[in-house]
């Protein structure tokens, strides 16, 4: 706050700021629980419950004078996303709208061509080992595919990965919206009907196994069909966008024809073999508690099958 006031040419000492904080009743929130985090909604409600509109605007003017002036003049400018070519930036994210049913989706998309790189549903999308499998298997499946890990440019090694909020991950966030309209909303409604009809209980382990055994392979298969259809459709030219229009599959493999360049580097085969030998990333993902995924054959609930075997012998 002191730094913001100085940039706005308002000279206030630390003692003055502390006095004003006491006058406004603003105190530092100390939580006794690490899981107790106050979000924007709670902060907004607290501010408006103690202060009127004029006070809030005066404080915002002190903290962000230039931003307030831009909003009053309606001079806010939208930033335009730009990508140099295929494999320049991959946008990765997870989709958790079906987490109530233990179904999690993880996807990746190339920001230049908007080609979907992978899209998978499984019982977890937060396990870094499973995410590494998705990444590794895609790189191996695409002959000559690229990464930026072992090269001495500005984006090599740890600088080749960047974490950020959803507002800075626009390409994949835009895809989640499209996916929900084309595919996932049906499954959300379908599974919610099971709950409403009393056919599925959240805390019933057998219900969980049966639902995942039945629905997860179907959902995964439809995601792969959706991925193929999307990558082969034509993206229309959009006004104000600096990315090309065309078929994502073609733009990914032939970026030079669309004003871009191939920005990745082909990994060495011996490096991939050594990584696979150490971490076993070429095997399909497995859930050690419930499932073993076996390629296109789907998932098998091991414990559930064991129970069925016991029942058949009774």
PyMOL commands that set and color helices and strands:
alter all, ss='L'
color gray80, all
select helices_A, chain A and resi 2-7+14-24+40-50+53-63+65-72+99-101+128-141+157-160+166-168+170-196+205-231+248-253+255-258+269-279+295-297+302-313
alter helices_A, ss='H'
color red, helices_A
select strands_A, chain A and resi 90-95+104-110+116-122+146-147+234-235+246-247+265-266+291-293+299-301
alter strands_A, ss='S'
color yellow, strands_A
deselect
rebuild
show_as cartoon
